Amino acid sequence: MKSFFQALNKPIEAFRSENKWAAWGLVAITILINTVFEPLLRAFSQTGNYEIKVFHMLITTASGICTYITISVLFWFTAKCLGSKTNISTFIATWGLTYFPTLFCSLIVAFTEVYFYVFWNSIIWGMVFNILFVGILLWKTILYVIYLREIAELRGGRMISAFIIIGIFIILLAMANGYIGLKTPIL
Protein backbone atom coordinates (compact mmCIF):
# COMPACT_ATOMS: atom_id res chain seq x y z
CA MET A 1 0.00 0.00 0.00
CA LYS A 2 2.92 2.31 0.74
CA SER A 3 4.05 1.95 -2.88
CA PHE A 4 0.65 3.06 -4.17
CA PHE A 5 0.73 6.16 -1.98
CA GLN A 6 4.28 6.88 -3.10
CA ALA A 7 3.19 6.65 -6.75
CA LEU A 8 0.27 8.96 -5.98
CA ASN A 9 2.06 11.55 -3.85
CA LYS A 10 5.70 11.36 -4.96
CA PRO A 11 5.83 10.13 -8.56
CA ILE A 12 9.50 11.01 -9.06
CA GLU A 13 10.55 8.84 -6.12
CA ALA A 14 8.21 6.10 -7.32
CA PHE A 15 9.76 6.20 -10.80
CA ARG A 16 13.25 6.03 -9.32
CA SER A 17 12.41 3.08 -7.08
CA GLU A 18 10.92 1.18 -10.05
CA ASN A 19 8.30 -0.59 -7.96
CA LYS A 20 7.06 -3.19 -10.43
CA TRP A 21 4.32 -4.49 -8.11
CA ALA A 22 2.73 -1.07 -7.70
CA ALA A 23 3.01 -0.36 -11.45
CA TRP A 24 1.52 -3.67 -12.54
CA GLY A 25 -1.09 -3.46 -9.77
CA LEU A 26 -2.31 -0.09 -11.07
CA VAL A 27 -2.37 -1.42 -14.62
CA ALA A 28 -4.23 -4.60 -13.62
CA ILE A 29 -6.85 -2.71 -11.59
CA THR A 30 -7.38 -0.22 -14.42
CA ILE A 31 -7.76 -2.98 -17.00
CA LEU A 32 -10.16 -4.94 -14.79
CA ILE A 33 -12.30 -1.84 -14.17
CA ASN A 34 -12.57 -1.31 -17.94
CA THR A 35 -13.02 -4.89 -19.03
CA VAL A 36 -14.77 -6.71 -16.17
CA PHE A 37 -16.21 -4.24 -13.65
CA GLU A 38 -17.95 -1.98 -16.17
CA PRO A 39 -19.78 -4.81 -18.01
CA LEU A 40 -20.76 -6.40 -14.68
CA LEU A 41 -21.95 -3.04 -13.35
CA ARG A 42 -23.99 -2.58 -16.52
CA ALA A 43 -25.45 -6.11 -16.27
CA PHE A 44 -26.49 -5.77 -12.64
CA SER A 45 -27.84 -2.24 -13.00
CA GLN A 46 -30.15 -2.99 -15.90
CA THR A 47 -33.27 -5.00 -15.74
CA GLY A 48 -33.97 -6.88 -18.87
CA ASN A 49 -31.87 -8.78 -21.31
CA TYR A 50 -28.33 -7.43 -20.91
CA GLU A 51 -25.96 -10.35 -21.28
CA ILE A 52 -22.41 -10.61 -19.99
CA LYS A 53 -20.08 -11.36 -22.89
CA VAL A 54 -17.21 -13.30 -21.33
CA PHE A 55 -15.34 -13.67 -24.63
CA HIS A 56 -15.47 -9.90 -25.16
CA MET A 57 -14.16 -9.41 -21.61
CA LEU A 58 -11.23 -11.72 -22.36
CA ILE A 59 -10.48 -9.98 -25.67
CA THR A 60 -10.55 -6.50 -24.16
CA THR A 61 -8.46 -7.63 -21.18
CA ALA A 62 -5.82 -9.09 -23.51
CA SER A 63 -6.00 -5.94 -25.62
CA GLY A 64 -5.48 -3.78 -22.53
CA ILE A 65 -2.37 -5.75 -21.59
CA CYS A 66 -1.07 -5.56 -25.17
CA THR A 67 -1.71 -1.81 -25.25
CA TYR A 68 0.27 -1.32 -22.04
CA ILE A 69 3.22 -3.28 -23.39
CA THR A 70 2.98 -1.53 -26.77
CA ILE A 71 3.00 1.98 -25.27
CA SER A 72 5.91 1.05 -23.00
CA VAL A 73 7.91 -0.28 -25.96
CA LEU A 74 7.03 2.82 -28.02
CA PHE A 75 8.24 5.01 -25.14
CA TRP A 76 11.49 3.06 -25.01
CA PHE A 77 12.04 3.04 -28.78
CA THR A 78 11.34 6.76 -29.17
CA ALA A 79 13.50 7.67 -26.19
CA LYS A 80 16.27 5.37 -27.43
CA CYS A 81 16.22 7.09 -30.84
CA LEU A 82 16.51 10.42 -29.03
CA GLY A 83 19.52 9.35 -26.94
CA SER A 84 18.09 7.71 -23.81
CA LYS A 85 20.24 5.05 -22.17
CA THR A 86 17.39 3.56 -20.12
CA ASN A 87 16.67 -0.11 -20.85
CA ILE A 88 13.32 -1.43 -22.05
CA SER A 89 12.52 -3.33 -18.84
CA THR A 90 12.59 -0.05 -16.89
CA PHE A 91 10.04 1.47 -19.26
CA ILE A 92 7.76 -1.56 -18.97
CA ALA A 93 8.16 -1.70 -15.19
CA THR A 94 7.49 1.99 -14.52
CA TRP A 95 4.91 3.39 -16.96
CA GLY A 96 2.16 1.79 -14.86
CA LEU A 97 3.03 4.18 -12.04
CA THR A 98 1.33 6.91 -14.10
CA TYR A 99 -1.98 5.02 -14.04
CA PHE A 100 -3.73 6.73 -11.11
CA PRO A 101 -5.40 9.27 -13.44
CA THR A 102 -6.33 6.47 -15.85
CA LEU A 103 -7.76 4.42 -12.98
CA PHE A 104 -9.87 7.33 -11.72
CA CYS A 105 -11.03 8.11 -15.23
CA SER A 106 -12.00 4.44 -15.72
CA LEU A 107 -14.14 4.48 -12.57
CA ILE A 108 -15.83 7.74 -13.46
CA VAL A 109 -16.52 6.62 -17.03
CA ALA A 110 -17.88 3.25 -15.84
CA PHE A 111 -20.35 4.85 -13.45
CA THR A 112 -21.40 7.68 -15.75
CA GLU A 113 -21.85 5.33 -18.71
CA VAL A 114 -24.06 2.99 -16.68
CA TYR A 115 -25.96 5.63 -14.73
CA PHE A 116 -25.82 8.38 -17.35
CA TYR A 117 -29.53 9.13 -17.11
CA VAL A 118 -28.87 10.67 -13.68
CA PHE A 119 -26.65 13.32 -15.29
CA TRP A 120 -28.59 13.82 -18.51
CA ASN A 121 -29.39 17.46 -19.28
CA SER A 122 -27.82 18.69 -16.06
CA ILE A 123 -25.65 21.76 -16.50
CA ILE A 124 -24.12 21.42 -13.04
CA TRP A 125 -23.16 17.75 -13.43
CA GLY A 126 -21.91 18.42 -16.96
CA MET A 127 -19.62 21.18 -15.67
CA VAL A 128 -18.42 19.04 -12.75
CA PHE A 129 -17.52 16.13 -15.02
CA ASN A 130 -15.89 18.38 -17.62
CA ILE A 131 -13.71 19.98 -14.94
CA LEU A 132 -12.93 16.55 -13.50
CA PHE A 133 -11.93 15.08 -16.86
CA VAL A 134 -9.79 18.12 -17.74
CA GLY A 135 -8.08 17.81 -14.34
CA ILE A 136 -7.41 14.12 -14.91
CA LEU A 137 -6.03 14.85 -18.38
CA LEU A 138 -3.72 17.54 -16.99
CA TRP A 139 -2.59 15.21 -14.19
CA LYS A 140 -1.75 12.49 -16.71
CA THR A 141 0.10 15.00 -18.92
CA ILE A 142 2.20 16.18 -15.98
CA LEU A 143 3.07 12.58 -15.12
CA TYR A 144 3.92 12.01 -18.79
CA VAL A 145 6.41 14.91 -18.75
CA ILE A 146 7.91 13.79 -15.43
CA TYR A 147 8.21 10.28 -16.87
CA LEU A 148 10.08 11.51 -19.95
CA ARG A 149 12.39 13.53 -17.74
CA GLU A 150 13.05 10.97 -15.01
CA ILE A 151 12.87 7.60 -16.77
CA ALA A 152 13.87 8.46 -20.33
CA GLU A 153 16.27 11.11 -19.01
CA LEU A 154 15.43 13.45 -21.87
CA ARG A 155 15.75 17.22 -21.65
CA GLY A 156 14.97 20.24 -23.80
CA GLY A 157 14.27 19.69 -27.49
CA ARG A 158 14.66 15.93 -27.21
CA MET A 159 11.98 15.79 -24.54
CA ILE A 160 9.64 17.97 -26.62
CA SER A 161 10.28 15.75 -29.66
CA ALA A 162 9.55 12.61 -27.62
CA PHE A 163 6.43 14.25 -26.20
CA ILE A 164 5.08 14.97 -29.68
CA ILE A 165 6.04 11.62 -31.23
CA ILE A 166 4.70 9.55 -28.35
CA GLY A 167 1.63 11.81 -28.19
CA ILE A 168 0.80 10.79 -31.74
CA PHE A 169 1.17 7.11 -30.79
CA ILE A 170 -1.03 7.69 -27.74
CA ILE A 171 -3.78 9.16 -29.92
CA LEU A 172 -3.55 6.22 -32.35
CA LEU A 173 -3.61 3.64 -29.53
CA ALA A 174 -6.53 5.45 -27.86
CA MET A 175 -8.47 5.24 -31.13
CA ALA A 176 -7.61 1.53 -31.41
CA ASN A 177 -8.71 0.97 -27.80
CA GLY A 178 -12.03 2.67 -28.53
CA TYR A 179 -12.50 0.57 -31.65
CA ILE A 180 -12.13 -2.70 -29.71
CA GLY A 181 -14.47 -1.52 -26.96
CA LEU A 182 -12.28 -0.10 -24.20
CA LYS A 183 -14.12 3.02 -23.06
CA THR A 184 -11.07 4.42 -21.27
CA PRO A 185 -7.81 3.85 -23.18
CA ILE A 186 -5.22 1.78 -21.33
CA LEU A 187 -2.49 4.38 -21.80
Secondary structure as a PSIPRED ss2 file (coil, helix, strand):
# PSIPRED VFORMAT (PSIPRED V4.0)

   1 M C   1.000  0.000  0.000
   2 K H   0.000  1.000  0.000
   3 S H   0.000  1.000  0.000
   4 F H   0.000  1.000  0.000
   5 F H   0.000  1.000  0.000
   6 Q H   0.000  1.000  0.000
   7 A H   0.000  1.000  0.000
   8 L H   0.000  1.000  0.000
   9 N H   0.000  1.000  0.000
  10 K C   1.000  0.000  0.000
  11 P H   0.000  1.000  0.000
  12 I H   0.000  1.000  0.000
  13 E H   0.000  1.000  0.000
  14 A H   0.000  1.000  0.000
  15 F H   0.000  1.000  0.000
  16 R H   0.000  1.000  0.000
  17 S H   0.000  1.000  0.000
  18 E C   1.000  0.000  0.000
  19 N C   1.000  0.000  0.000
  20 K H   0.000  1.000  0.000
  21 W H   0.000  1.000  0.000
  22 A H   0.000  1.000  0.000
  23 A H   0.000  1.000  0.000
  24 W H   0.000  1.000  0.000
  25 G H   0.000  1.000  0.000
  26 L H   0.000  1.000  0.000
  27 V H   0.000  1.000  0.000
  28 A H   0.000  1.000  0.000
  29 I H   0.000  1.000  0.000
  30 T H   0.000  1.000  0.000
  31 I H   0.000  1.000  0.000
  32 L H   0.000  1.000  0.000
  33 I H   0.000  1.000  0.000
  34 N H   0.000  1.000  0.000
  35 T H   0.000  1.000  0.000
  36 V H   0.000  1.000  0.000
  37 F H   0.000  1.000  0.000
  38 E H   0.000  1.000  0.000
  39 P H   0.000  1.000  0.000
  40 L H   0.000  1.000  0.000
  41 L H   0.000  1.000  0.000
  42 R H   0.000  1.000  0.000
  43 A H   0.000  1.000  0.000
  44 F H   0.000  1.000  0.000
  45 S H   0.000  1.000  0.000
  46 Q C   1.000  0.000  0.000
  47 T C   1.000  0.000  0.000
  48 G C   1.000  0.000  0.000
  49 N C   1.000  0.000  0.000
  50 Y C   1.000  0.000  0.000
  51 E C   1.000  0.000  0.000
  52 I C   1.000  0.000  0.000
  53 K C   1.000  0.000  0.000
  54 V H   0.000  1.000  0.000
  55 F H   0.000  1.000  0.000
  56 H H   0.000  1.000  0.000
  57 M H   0.000  1.000  0.000
  58 L H   0.000  1.000  0.000
  59 I H   0.000  1.000  0.000
  60 T H   0.000  1.000  0.000
  61 T H   0.000  1.000  0.000
  62 A H   0.000  1.000  0.000
  63 S H   0.000  1.000  0.000
  64 G H   0.000  1.000  0.000
  65 I H   0.000  1.000  0.000
  66 C H   0.000  1.000  0.000
  67 T H   0.000  1.000  0.000
  68 Y H   0.000  1.000  0.000
  69 I H   0.000  1.000  0.000
  70 T H   0.000  1.000  0.000
  71 I H   0.000  1.000  0.000
  72 S H   0.000  1.000  0.000
  73 V H   0.000  1.000  0.000
  74 L H   0.000  1.000  0.000
  75 F H   0.000  1.000  0.000
  76 W H   0.000  1.000  0.000
  77 F H   0.000  1.000  0.000
  78 T H   0.000  1.000  0.000
  79 A H   0.000  1.000  0.000
  80 K H   0.000  1.000  0.000
  81 C H   0.000  1.000  0.000
  82 L C   1.000  0.000  0.000
  83 G C   1.000  0.000  0.000
  84 S C   1.000  0.000  0.000
  85 K C   1.000  0.000  0.000
  86 T C   1.000  0.000  0.000
  87 N C   1.000  0.000  0.000
  88 I H   0.000  1.000  0.000
  89 S H   0.000  1.000  0.000
  90 T H   0.000  1.000  0.000
  91 F H   0.000  1.000  0.000
  92 I H   0.000  1.000  0.000
  93 A H   0.000  1.000  0.000
  94 T H   0.000  1.000  0.000
  95 W H   0.000  1.000  0.000
  96 G H   0.000  1.000  0.000
  97 L H   0.000  1.000  0.000
  98 T H   0.000  1.000  0.000
  99 Y C   1.000  0.000  0.000
 100 F H   0.000  1.000  0.000
 101 P H   0.000  1.000  0.000
 102 T H   0.000  1.000  0.000
 103 L H   0.000  1.000  0.000
 104 F H   0.000  1.000  0.000
 105 C H   0.000  1.000  0.000
 106 S H   0.000  1.000  0.000
 107 L H   0.000  1.000  0.000
 108 I H   0.000  1.000  0.000
 109 V H   0.000  1.000  0.000
 110 A H   0.000  1.000  0.000
 111 F H   0.000  1.000  0.000
 112 T H   0.000  1.000  0.000
 113 E H   0.000  1.000  0.000
 114 V H   0.000  1.000  0.000
 115 Y C   1.000  0.000  0.000
 116 F H   0.000  1.000  0.000
 117 Y H   0.000  1.000  0.000
 118 V H   0.000  1.000  0.000
 119 F C   1.000  0.000  0.000
 120 W C   1.000  0.000  0.000
 121 N C   1.000  0.000  0.000
 122 S C   1.000  0.000  0.000
 123 I H   0.000  1.000  0.000
 124 I H   0.000  1.000  0.000
 125 W H   0.000  1.000  0.000
 126 G H   0.000  1.000  0.000
 127 M H   0.000  1.000  0.000
 128 V H   0.000  1.000  0.000
 129 F H   0.000  1.000  0.000
 130 N H   0.000  1.000  0.000
 131 I H   0.000  1.000  0.000
 132 L H   0.000  1.000  0.000
 133 F H   0.000  1.000  0.000
 134 V H   0.000  1.000  0.000
 135 G H   0.000  1.000  0.000
 136 I H   0.000  1.000  0.000
 137 L H   0.000  1.000  0.000
 138 L H   0.000  1.000  0.000
 139 W H   0.000  1.000  0.000
 140 K H   0.000  1.000  0.000
 141 T H   0.000  1.000  0.000
 142 I H   0.000  1.000  0.000
 143 L H   0.000  1.000  0.000
 144 Y H   0.000  1.000  0.000
 145 V H   0.000  1.000  0.000
 146 I H   0.000  1.000  0.000
 147 Y H   0.000  1.000  0.000
 148 L H   0.000  1.000  0.000
 149 R H   0.000  1.000  0.000
 150 E H   0.000  1.000  0.000
 151 I C   1.000  0.000  0.000
 152 A C   1.000  0.000  0.000
 153 E C   1.000  0.000  0.000
 154 L C   1.000  0.000  0.000
 155 R C   1.000  0.000  0.000
 156 G H   0.000  1.000  0.000
 157 G H   0.000  1.000  0.000
 158 R H   0.000  1.000  0.000
 159 M H   0.000  1.000  0.000
 160 I H   0.000  1.000  0.000
 161 S H   0.000  1.000  0.000
 162 A H   0.000  1.000  0.000
 163 F H   0.000  1.000  0.000
 164 I H   0.000  1.000  0.000
 165 I H   0.000  1.000  0.000
 166 I H   0.000  1.000  0.000
 167 G H   0.000  1.000  0.000
 168 I H   0.000  1.000  0.000
 169 F H   0.000  1.000  0.000
 170 I H   0.000  1.000  0.000
 171 I H   0.000  1.000  0.000
 172 L H   0.000  1.000  0.000
 173 L H   0.000  1.000  0.000
 174 A H   0.000  1.000  0.000
 175 M H   0.000  1.000  0.000
 176 A H   0.000  1.000  0.000
 177 N H   0.000  1.000  0.000
 178 G H   0.000  1.000  0.000
 179 Y H   0.000  1.000  0.000
 180 I H   0.000  1.000  0.000
 181 G C   1.000  0.000  0.000
 182 L C   1.000  0.000  0.000
 183 K C   1.000  0.000  0.000
 184 T C   1.000  0.000  0.000
 185 P C   1.000  0.000  0.000
 186 I C   1.000  0.000  0.000
 187 L C   1.000  0.000  0.000
